[in-house]
């Protein structure tokens, strides 16, 4: 029997098609109006030829996968909180219309420190790895 909330190998997935609205709303909310994301004419002159989604938007999708992975843990005597993401890398561009799948897999559990790590891979519809990272969760005792 596992004496922790998650076990190595536990996983979740989340898929979403990135729409123009997602990128423009994210740009407005964050204030990141880089031409890479919102200036079509600028990007048409680039090697990429089209607008790209924000890397930070992909981190948001990673967070969604985390929420799904620990959904069963909400009724416990501890609250999981994110300590952050390590080694996040954006490996390939994400364009409007790409369908991304986030694979979130628990890779390490430290019951003594009340922490867990997860390896995260984000792939597009063609199977291209577009982003990776490691998520760290801390499990905090409820009052």
C-alpha positions as CSV (number, residue, x, y, z in Angstrom):
1,X,0.0,0.0,0.0
2,X,1.3,3.4,-0.9
3,X,1.8,5.7,2.1
4,X,1.9,8.8,-0.1
5,X,-0.7,10.5,-2.2
6,X,0.9,9.7,-5.6
7,X,3.3,6.9,-6.7
8,X,6.1,6.8,-9.3
9,X,4.4,6.0,-12.6
10,X,1.1,7.7,-11.9
11,X,0.2,9.8,-14.9
12,X,-2.3,12.0,-16.6
13,X,-2.7,13.5,-20.0
14,X,-4.3,16.7,-21.3
15,X,-4.9,17.6,-25.0
16,X,-6.0,20.9,-26.5
17,X,-5.9,22.5,-29.9
18,X,-4.3,25.9,-29.6
19,X,-6.5,28.6,-31.1
20,X,-5.9,32.1,-32.1
21,X,-8.2,33.2,-29.3
22,X,-6.1,31.3,-26.7
23,X,-3.0,33.2,-27.8
24,X,-4.6,36.7,-28.0
25,X,-6.3,36.3,-24.7
26,X,-3.1,35.1,-23.1
27,X,-1.2,38.0,-24.6
28,X,-3.8,40.4,-23.2
29,X,-3.9,38.9,-19.7
30,X,-0.1,38.7,-19.4
31,X,0.8,41.8,-21.3
32,X,3.2,39.8,-23.5
33,X,2.5,41.4,-26.9
34,X,5.7,40.2,-28.5
35,X,5.4,40.3,-32.3
36,X,6.1,36.6,-32.4
37,X,2.6,36.1,-31.0
38,X,0.5,39.0,-32.3
39,X,2.1,40.5,-35.4
40,X,1.3,38.4,-38.4
41,X,3.2,40.6,-40.9
42,X,6.3,40.5,-38.8
43,X,6.3,36.7,-38.4
44,X,5.6,36.2,-42.1
45,X,9.1,37.7,-42.8
46,X,10.7,35.3,-40.3
47,X,11.9,31.8,-40.8
48,X,8.8,30.5,-39.1
49,X,6.3,32.3,-41.5
50,X,3.5,32.4,-39.0
51,X,2.5,33.4,-35.4
52,X,3.5,31.2,-32.5
53,X,1.9,30.5,-29.2
54,X,3.7,31.7,-26.0
55,X,5.9,29.2,-24.2
56,X,4.3,30.3,-21.0
57,X,0.9,29.2,-22.3
58,X,2.4,25.7,-22.6
59,X,3.4,25.9,-18.9
60,X,-0.3,26.6,-18.2
61,X,-1.2,23.4,-20.0
62,X,1.4,21.6,-17.9
63,X,-0.4,23.0,-14.8
64,X,-3.7,21.6,-16.1
65,X,-2.1,18.1,-16.4
66,X,-0.9,18.4,-12.9
67,X,-4.3,19.3,-11.6
68,X,-5.7,16.2,-13.4
69,X,-3.0,14.0,-12.0
70,X,-3.7,14.9,-8.4
71,X,-7.5,15.2,-8.6
72,X,-8.0,12.1,-6.5
73,X,-5.9,13.6,-3.7
74,X,-8.3,16.5,-2.9
75,X,-10.0,14.7,0.0
76,X,-6.8,14.0,1.9
77,X,-5.3,15.6,5.0
78,X,-2.8,17.5,2.9
79,X,-3.1,20.2,0.2
80,X,-0.8,19.8,-2.8
81,X,0.8,23.1,-3.9
82,X,3.2,23.8,-6.8
83,X,6.8,24.7,-5.9
84,X,7.5,25.4,-9.5
85,X,8.8,24.0,-12.7
86,X,12.5,23.1,-13.4
87,X,14.3,22.6,-16.6
88,X,11.4,23.9,-18.8
89,X,12.5,23.9,-22.4
90,X,10.6,24.9,-25.5
91,X,12.0,22.6,-28.2
92,X,9.9,23.4,-31.2
93,X,7.4,26.2,-32.2
94,X,3.7,25.8,-31.5
95,X,1.4,27.4,-34.1
96,X,-2.3,28.2,-34.1
97,X,-4.2,25.1,-34.9
98,X,-1.6,22.7,-33.4
99,X,-3.1,20.1,-31.1
100,X,-0.9,19.5,-28.1
101,X,-0.9,16.6,-25.7
102,X,0.7,17.0,-22.3
103,X,2.0,13.8,-20.7
104,X,2.5,14.3,-16.9
105,X,4.2,11.3,-15.1
106,X,5.2,11.1,-11.5
107,X,8.9,10.4,-11.5
108,X,10.0,10.8,-7.9
109,X,8.3,10.7,-4.5
110,X,9.9,11.9,-1.3
111,X,7.5,11.2,1.6
112,X,10.0,12.6,4.2
113,X,10.1,16.0,2.5
114,X,6.4,15.7,1.4
115,X,7.3,16.3,-2.2
116,X,6.8,14.7,-5.6
117,X,8.3,15.4,-9.0
118,X,6.8,14.8,-12.4
119,X,8.3,14.6,-15.8
120,X,6.3,16.5,-18.4
121,X,6.4,16.1,-22.1
122,X,4.4,18.1,-24.6
123,X,3.9,16.8,-28.1
124,X,2.1,18.2,-31.1
125,X,-0.3,16.3,-33.4
126,X,2.7,15.2,-35.5
127,X,4.4,13.6,-32.6
128,X,7.1,16.3,-32.3
129,X,8.2,17.0,-28.8
130,X,7.6,20.8,-28.4
131,X,8.3,21.2,-24.6
132,X,9.5,19.5,-21.5
133,X,9.8,20.2,-17.9
134,X,9.9,18.9,-14.3
135,X,7.1,19.8,-11.9
136,X,7.6,19.9,-8.2
137,X,4.7,19.5,-5.8
138,X,4.8,20.0,-2.0
139,X,2.1,18.4,0.1
140,X,1.2,20.7,3.0
141,X,-0.7,19.5,6.1
142,X,-4.2,20.9,6.5
143,X,-5.0,22.6,9.8
